[in-house]
Amino acid sequence: MIDLPGTPYRLAADPEMLADLEARLRAARFPAQQAGADWETGTPLDYMRRLRDYWVEQFDWPQWVARINAFEQRIVPVRGERIHVLVEPGSGSDPVPLVLTAGWPGSFLEFIDIIDRLAHPERHGGRIEDAFTVILPSLPGYGLSPAPAKPLTPRDIAALWSALMVDGFKVNRYLAYGSDWGCLVTATLAHEFPEALSGIMMTGSGGTPDFAAGPPMTAEEQQWLQAFQAAMVSESGYQAIQGTKPQTLAYAQTDSPIGLAAWIVEKFQGWTRHGSGEDPPFAMDVLLANVMLYWINGSLAPSWLYMFLDAARVPRRGKAKVPAAFMVPPRDLFPPIPRSCLERLYDVADYSLAGLGHFPGMDSPDILVAELRRMLMPLARR
């Protein structure tokens, strides 16, 4: 059995908060709709009106609270921070601990539909020998983790995760998966904090290859870099404001649930259906549950990580100290990175172009579960 550190935690549905939220939603002021295709210039007015109506008339936050509280939760003190961790001990005599880390604008709810399948495969037609103990820590300030006293870098968070696993859960070995900021945290674990870490799996590179220090770039790598830079021009505006003026942005997002939801939901559309006029491929209920975590915990601290993007883009030197596997979604925010680029940073144990977009736990859960098991279990058993 795995140790369960920290203090037991249960989320509460605060009636006063919900009453205040409903009043704000009913009193919302909507902007005019700029001419242009739906979603091309941001979250369209028609969608936001429909989302507001659903939020007021149908969305059931207490039901989501009960669903979250069905899992073991802890608030764990780690190096001066308090980290919310959702834990589902796996079946069998020797389930492998697996840390799953998301980023912005997601949360641990990205994985809520796959927790049972990962922890208890025998309930879903799989083998009990393939069970993971699922550990879902929320980044400081994200989800239900309190905001840190000051902004923390991805390296700071990787150090927290290493201490959480080795000193808190007292594991002898574990695996780690990351998407979005979780890629940077997970990659830093592999490069700088490999204690007890058997291997990692990510949806992106988790760092910038040092092309100048390695062999000459291939034609494929040059094409990818050009496409990546082109995508940055049109898709990185949110990074600029969150990385430079997050305090200014936070007033609107903290005061207006509509403002917060519009900022977040647009990414769930653009990072899975980029260039499409279609609505996000996710139920409003799921999107609003994720938005609620930002509403109740505050929107400012999650933006702080973007202050460190320039440092995160500094090319990494040397390879990671543990093997790495990659499930790269073809319709993510940026073009899929070639395997050869990743081999400059890692000993690549596996690589696949699989899934749909930026949120594979939500947009392609069956594929993510299968790839986590296929790619990571061999690393755990080395």
TIMARTI-299305 format. One line per 8 residues: number of its first residue (from 0); their letters; for each residue x, y, z of C-alpha. Coordinates in steps of 0.05 Angstrom, whole numbers. Example, Ala and Ser with C-alpha at 12.3 -4.5 7.8 and 13.67 -1.06 7.14 Angstrom:
BEGIN
0	AS	246,-90,156  273,-21,143 $
END
This chain:
BEGIN
0	MIDLPGTP	0,0,0  23,70,-16  32,121,40  -20,176,40  14,239,67  -18,304,89  -88,321,112  -152,290,84 $
8	YRLAADPE	-191,340,43  -263,346,18  -288,400,-28  -351,437,-6  -405,469,-49  -410,538,-17  -482,563,-23  -462,636,-15 $
16	MLADLEAR	-410,630,-70  -461,597,-116  -513,650,-102  -462,705,-118  -441,669,-181  -513,663,-206  -525,737,-193  -463,756,-233 $
24	LRAARFPA	-483,710,-290  -554,737,-294  -528,809,-293  -474,796,-346  -460,849,-399  -443,820,-467  -401,855,-520  -419,864,-593 $
32	QQAGADWE	-399,810,-642  -341,829,-686  -350,812,-759  -315,749,-781  -320,674,-777  -341,642,-711  -281,633,-664  -234,669,-712 $
40	TGTPLDYM	-229,730,-668  -244,695,-602  -302,663,-566  -365,682,-606  -424,719,-574  -475,665,-592  -435,611,-558  -424,652,-495 $
48	RRLRDYWV	-498,668,-489  -514,594,-495  -459,577,-444  -486,629,-395  -557,602,-402  -533,531,-390  -491,554,-330  -552,587,-298 $
56	EQFDWPQW	-606,538,-315  -574,469,-319  -503,465,-292  -499,428,-225  -435,444,-188  -455,405,-125  -459,343,-169  -387,355,-192 $
64	VARINAFE	-366,366,-120  -394,298,-102  -358,267,-160  -292,297,-140  -303,277,-67  -313,204,-88  -236,201,-93  -185,204,-38 $
72	QRIVPVRG	-158,275,-32  -101,304,9  -71,372,23  3,356,28  55,405,56  116,404,11  175,451,20  132,507,46 $
80	ERIHVLVE	75,498,-4  8,463,4  -9,418,-54  -78,388,-68  -70,315,-90  -124,268,-114  -104,195,-105  -133,130,-128 $
88	PGSGSDPV	-94,69,-103  -88,17,-157  -112,-55,-155  -68,-115,-142  -5,-125,-101  42,-79,-138  9,-22,-176  58,28,-205 $
96	PLVLTAGW	52,99,-180  36,147,-238  37,222,-231  -7,260,-281  5,335,-289  -38,382,-331  -29,456,-342  -68,519,-364 $
104	PGSFLEFI	-125,525,-378  -138,454,-354  -139,419,-287  -141,351,-255  -211,344,-284  -179,330,-351  -165,260,-324  -226,246,-281 $
112	DIIDRLAH	-257,199,-333  -196,155,-339  -175,148,-266  -214,84,-254  -190,53,-319  -117,67,-301  -123,44,-229  -169,-15,-239 $
120	PERHGGRI	-159,-44,-309  -190,-110,-289  -257,-73,-283  -252,-53,-356  -229,-116,-390  -155,-108,-375  -104,-143,-331  -96,-128,-258 $
128	EDAFTVIL	-20,-131,-268  -26,-66,-309  -55,-25,-252  -28,44,-235  -37,81,-170  -61,147,-199  -33,210,-166  -60,277,-190 $
136	PSLPGYGL	-26,337,-158  -51,406,-178  2,458,-196  8,512,-142  -51,560,-151  -86,512,-198  -145,467,-184  -152,462,-109 $
144	SPAPAKPL	-79,477,-92  -72,544,-55  -34,599,-90  40,602,-73  66,663,-37  106,682,-99  110,658,-170  144,590,-178 $
152	TPRDIAAL	182,566,-239  172,498,-272  237,477,-240  210,497,-172  149,455,-184  189,395,-208  228,399,-143  162,399,-106 $
160	WSALMVDG	137,338,-145  201,300,-131  196,314,-57  121,297,-58  135,229,-88  199,210,-52  189,242,16  113,247,18 $
168	FKVNRYLA	87,183,-15  153,148,0  155,110,-66  215,70,-90  196,80,-163  145,119,-202  126,143,-271  104,212,-294 $
176	YGSDWGCL	61,240,-350  52,312,-370  15,356,-418  19,432,-427  58,460,-367  58,389,-342  107,374,-400  157,425,-373 $
184	VTATLAHE	149,400,-302  155,327,-323  214,340,-368  250,377,-312  238,317,-267  273,273,-318  331,321,-328  343,344,-257 $
192	FPEALSGI	305,302,-207  308,230,-230  308,199,-160  259,140,-161  234,162,-230  231,102,-278  208,140,-340  163,194,-368 $
200	MMTGSGGT	111,204,-422  92,272,-451  51,303,-506  106,353,-524  180,364,-518  181,397,-449  238,440,-472  275,469,-532 $
208	PDFAAGPP	326,426,-569  395,457,-574  402,454,-649  467,494,-648  502,443,-604  478,380,-641  481,353,-711  457,397,-768 $
216	MTAEEQQW	381,405,-773  346,358,-820  297,383,-873  240,356,-830  265,393,-769  273,458,-808  202,452,-834  175,438,-765 $
224	LQAFQAAM	212,498,-735  185,544,-788  114,518,-777  123,525,-701  146,597,-708  88,613,-754  38,584,-704  69,626,-649 $
232	VSESGYQA	52,689,-686  -23,676,-686  -31,634,-623  15,664,-570  -22,729,-553  -49,699,-489  21,680,-468  45,751,-476 $
240	IQGTKPQT	-8,782,-432  -7,727,-379  69,731,-378  75,807,-373  10,837,-345  -26,781,-308  -49,826,-252  -87,871,-300 $
248	LAYAQTDS	-121,812,-333  -139,782,-266  -188,837,-246  -235,820,-303  -227,745,-293  -237,749,-218  -297,795,-222  -333,767,-283 $
256	PIGLAAWI	-348,692,-291  -366,707,-364  -299,740,-375  -262,681,-343  -302,629,-381  -293,663,-449  -217,667,-439  -212,593,-420 $
264	VEKFQGWT	-264,561,-466  -234,592,-529  -171,550,-517  -211,486,-512  -238,502,-581  -175,529,-613  -129,475,-587  -172,418,-614 $
272	RHGSGEDP	-209,449,-673  -161,503,-696  -186,539,-757  -256,510,-750  -320,549,-737  -347,491,-696  -360,493,-621  -310,459,-575 $
280	PFAMDVLL	-315,383,-578  -332,380,-504  -397,383,-465  -412,450,-433  -419,413,-367  -347,390,-369  -320,457,-392  -357,494,-336 $
288	ANVMLYWI	-333,446,-283  -262,463,-304  -278,538,-304  -307,531,-234  -240,509,-206  -210,574,-232  -268,614,-206  -266,588,-135 $
296	NGSLAPSW	-190,588,-130  -177,654,-167  -148,665,-236  -84,704,-221  -35,651,-195  -45,604,-254  -19,659,-299  46,667,-261 $
304	LYMFLDAA	80,609,-296  77,648,-361  127,698,-330  179,643,-340  166,624,-412  231,656,-437  271,616,-388  233,553,-408 $
312	RVPRRGKA	252,565,-481  327,567,-466  354,504,-501  367,446,-454  437,418,-454  447,344,-447  396,288,-447  346,270,-393 $
320	KVPAAFMV	368,219,-342  309,172,-352  277,144,-415  220,182,-446  159,165,-488  117,212,-529  44,212,-551  41,274,-596 $
328	PPRDLFPP	-30,296,-614  -33,318,-688  -83,375,-675  -50,406,-614  -36,480,-608  30,475,-646  51,427,-702  74,357,-679 $
336	IPRSCLER	148,356,-662  188,305,-701  219,246,-665  289,268,-686  281,333,-647  262,295,-585  321,249,-592  365,310,-582 $
344	LYDVADYS	336,316,-511  318,245,-491  330,172,-499  265,162,-535  234,95,-515  170,105,-557  138,156,-602  69,160,-633 $
352	LAGLGHFP	26,211,-668  -39,195,-631  -99,227,-600  -134,290,-624  -114,355,-590  -85,389,-529  -129,355,-478  -122,280,-492 $
360	GMDSPDIL	-153,260,-426  -217,293,-452  -213,290,-528  -184,220,-536  -187,185,-468  -187,114,-496  -123,128,-535  -90,161,-476 $
368	VAELRRML	-105,103,-430  -79,52,-481  -15,92,-495  0,105,-421  -4,31,-409  33,11,-473  89,62,-467  100,68,-392 $
376	MPLARR	91,-2,-364  154,-28,-400  194,29,-369  169,12,-300  189,-61,-308  260,-48,-334 $
END
